[in-house]
């Protein structure tokens, strides 16, 4: 389930730490959060779609690992991304 290019550019522009930044943990977490939100909406309408549910669990796990990494590296950046995305942790 790919993101539309304009959505992706908007998210990257909002969470990038510097010009041309596409791989920082903040950008990766924001993109994953957007994909997770879209997939949760899909699963509400299609509750028996177990293949997508497995993909969702993988994305949630990857986001959790990135958040753990960021909290160990730069706790201030971690708190900022948690607040911006309104995640509970």
C-alpha positions in Angstrom: 0.0 0.0 0.0 2.1 2.9 -1.3 1.5 6.5 -0.3 0.6 9.0 -2.9 3.6 11.1 -3.9 2.2 14.4 -2.7 1.3 13.0 0.7 4.8 11.6 1.0 6.5 14.8 0.1 4.4 16.8 2.5 5.3 14.4 5.4 9.0 14.4 4.5 8.9 18.2 4.3 7.3 18.5 7.7 9.5 16.0 9.6 12.9 16.4 7.8 15.7 17.5 10.0 17.6 19.2 7.2 17.2 19.9 3.4 17.1 16.7 1.4 16.5 14.5 4.5 14.5 11.4 3.7 16.0 8.7 5.9 16.2 10.2 9.4 14.3 8.3 12.1 11.8 11.1 12.4 10.8 10.9 8.7 10.7 7.1 8.8 8.4 7.1 11.9 6.1 9.8 10.4 5.8 7.8 7.1 5.1 4.6 9.0 2.5 6.3 11.2 0.7 7.6 8.1 0.7 4.1 6.5 -0.5 2.6 9.8 -3.4 5.0 10.0 -4.5 4.2 6.4 -4.2 0.5 7.0 -6.2 0.6 10.2 -9.0 2.3 8.3 -8.8 -0.4 5.6 -9.0 -3.2 8.3 -12.0 -1.6 9.9 -13.9 -2.1 6.7 -12.3 -5.5 5.9 -11.9 -7.3 9.2 -11.0 -10.7 7.6 -8.0 -9.4 5.6 -5.4 -11.3 7.6 -2.6 -10.6 5.0 -2.9 -6.9 5.6 -3.2 -7.4 9.3 0.2 -9.2 9.3 1.7 -6.3 7.4 0.2 -3.8 9.9 1.8 -5.7 12.8 5.2 -5.6 11.0 4.9 -1.8 10.4 3.9 -1.2 14.1 6.9 -3.3 15.2 9.3 -1.4 12.9 7.9 2.0 14.2 8.4 0.8 17.8 12.0 -0.2 17.0 12.7 3.2 15.4 11.2 5.0 18.4 13.3 2.9 20.8 16.4 3.8 18.8 15.6 7.5 18.7 14.9 7.5 22.5 18.3 6.1 23.1 20.1 8.4 20.7 18.3 11.8 21.2 15.6 11.9 23.9 14.6 15.4 23.0 13.9 14.5 19.4 12.1 11.4 20.6 9.8 13.5 22.8 9.2 16.0 20.0 8.1 13.3 17.5 5.9 11.6 20.0 4.1 15.0 20.6 3.8 15.8 16.9 2.3 12.5 16.0 0.3 12.2 19.2 1.6 8.7 19.9 1.2 7.3 23.4 4.4 6.0 24.9 
